[in-house]
Amino acid sequence: MCPIIGTDLSLLSTTTLSRGKLRQPHVNTTKRRGAPRRDEPTARERLIDAVCELFYRDGVRAVGVDTVAERSGVSKSSLYRTFASKDELIAAFAEDQNRRYWEWWDQTIQAHQGAPRRQIEALFAGVAQQIGQPNFRGCPFINLAAELADPQHPARAITCGNKQEVRARLRRLSRELGAREPERLGDRLSLLMDGAYGRTLTLGAKGLQRELLEMAKLLIDAQTSA
């Protein structure tokens, strides 16, 4: 998701947050010398903007550092001063995705304070919008986990930690909802969410968005109805 601003997961690959507002990523193919002006993004910001687009769209293994440098307008020497290796750059990408994801999550549930069912339904409405975007390429955390076979890769801990936290938060919302089996409901909602991401990549989003929302409601009703 780099896809997760507001309710549009796919926007993470094409936008960034600036003081709570959306801004377009700075992509500059003209390399410049010296420190950036005060109003210019830093080399790190430009690199992160570039990999948010490239890694999400094409995958971390398909994109080389030369492509990142060209897309960001940052020289390779500056790139390696900022990130010692491509693996560090991948980890920074994962960290950035994780930060944006939780900003999206928090903004979504804060709109429905004290109403856990509305909060859960709003999260799934957001996912339904995400998967319908034309540039949706799946969940960035699942994508990374699939591409990074090494369990010791620094980005793996971030991707796995994100999914663990999603499950924990959905369990917490299920307890606040008064579900009879809150852990079971949270686990099922988490599974439903990830299943929607994967299903969209193989069979498309047509019809899935409505089914996703209805299934979430059915799971909640099964745990809360008298």
N, C-alpha and C positions, 0 to 999 in steps of 0.2 A: 502493500500500500502506500516511486516512493509514495505511497498513496494514502495519506490519511489526514486531511484537513477538513474541518467541519464534518459533513456527512459524506464527503467524496473521497474514498480511499485512493483513487487514482491520482488525486491532486498532489500527493506527496512526491510524485515524480516530476511535477512541473511547477510547483509553487513552494514557497517557504513562508514561515511566520515572521513577522516583524512587529514587535510590541502588540501582539494580538490581532494584527491585520495580515491579510494575504499580500504577498508581494511576489512578483515574477522572479525566477532565478536569474542571477547575473551570469550570462554566457557570453564570453568574449574570446574570440579567436585571435585577437591581436595581443601578443605578449608585450609587456612593458617592464622596464627596469625600475629598481628602487621601491621604497615603501609606498603603499597606496595612499591616496589623499584621504583626509578624514571622512569624506562622504562616500568613499568607495569600499566595497566589501573586501575583506582580507583574502589572502591566498587560500587559507583554510576554508573560508565561506564559499569561495568560488569553486574549489575542488569538491566540497560537499554537494553544492548545487548540481555540479556536473554529474557526479556519480549517482545522485538521486534519480536523475533521468536515465543515465546509461545503464547502471546496474539493475534498476527495476525493469527497464524495457528489454534489455538483452541478456541479463544474467551476469553474475560477477566473474565467471570463468571466461565468458566470451569477450569481455572488454579488457583491453590492455592499458597499461599506464600511458602509452603514447596517445591513445584515443582520449583518455581523461585529460591529459595535458592540453591537447589540441582543443577539446571542447571547452575547457575552463579558461583558456588563455594564460595558463600558468606554465612556466618553463619546467622541464623535467627536474632541473637542479633544485628549483624552489619546491617542487612537489616532494622530492626526497628529503628536503630539509624539514618539511611539514610532517610528512609521514615516512618513517624509515623503510617501510615495505608496502607492497600491495595488500598484504594481510592486515596491516594497521589501517589502511584506507577502507577495507571491507568492514573492519570492526567499527570504525567511525561512522560508516554508512548505517550499520545496524543500530548504533547508539542514537543516531539522529532519527531514524525511523521509530525507535522505541519512545523517544521523547515526544515526537509529534503524535504518536498513537495515543499516548495517555493524555495529551492536551485535548485531542478530539474526544476521548472518552469522558474526561472530566467536564468539558463544556456541554456534552450531550446530557449527562445525568443532572448537572446543576440546573438545567432548565425545568426539572421536575422534582425539586426537593421534597422529601417526605412522601413520595409516591413511587415505591419501588417497582410496581407493575408498569407504570408509565415509563420509568427509567429503562427497564428491560426492553419494553416495546420500542422506545426511541432508539436504543442501540441497534436493534434489529432493523428498524426502518432505515437507519444510517447505512448498515451493511447492504440492504436492498438497493439503496441508491449507488453505493460504491460499485457493486458488481455490474450495474447497468451502464457504467461509463465506457465509452468506446476505447479508451486507452488502458482499461483494467487488465492487469497481467497477473492477477492472483495476489495472495497475501505475501508481502515481502519477507516475513519471518519463516513461513513455510518454504518459500522459494530458497532462502538462504540455507535452511536446514537440509534441504534436498541436495544442494550444490556442494555443501561443505562436509565431506565425509569424515574429516578429522575431528573427533570429539573434543580435542584440546584446542581447536581453533578459537581465538578470542571472541569471534562473533557468534559461535554456537551457544555460549552461555547466555548471551543477550537474547537470542531467538527463543531458546528453551525457557528462559526466565519470563519472557513476555507471555508465552502460552500458559505457564504456571500461574502467573498473576491474573490473566483473564479468567481462568477457572476459579481462582480464589475469590475474585470480585463478584463473579456470577453466583457463587455459593453464598457470599455475604448478602447480595441482593435477594437471593431466594430465602434466606433466613428472615430478612426484614419483611419480606412478602408474607411470611407465615406459612411457607410450604411445609407439608408433612415430612418430607425427606429433602431438606435443602441442599445437601451435598449431591444427592442424586440428580435433582433438578438442575443445579449449577453445572454438573458434568454433562448432562444432556444438552443444555443450552450451548455450552462450549463446543461440543461435538457438532451441533447443528450449524453453528457459525462457521467453523472450519470446513464443514462439508459443503456449505454454500460457495466458499471460495474455490474449492477444488472442482465442484460440479460446473461452475461457470466456465472454467478453462476448457473443459472437455465437451460439454453439450450446450454451452451458451446460457445467457441469462433469461431468454424468453420464457415466460411463464414461471420462472423460478422465484422471482421477487415476491409474487403473491403467495406462492406455496411456502416460502420461507416465513413470511409474517404469520400465515395461518398456522404453520407448524409450531412456531414459538408460542402462540396463544393456546394451542391445544396442550402443549407440555405444561404451561402454567396452570391452565384450568384443571388438568388431571391431578395437580398437586395441591390445589387450593379449594376446589369445589366440595361442598358438603356431601 
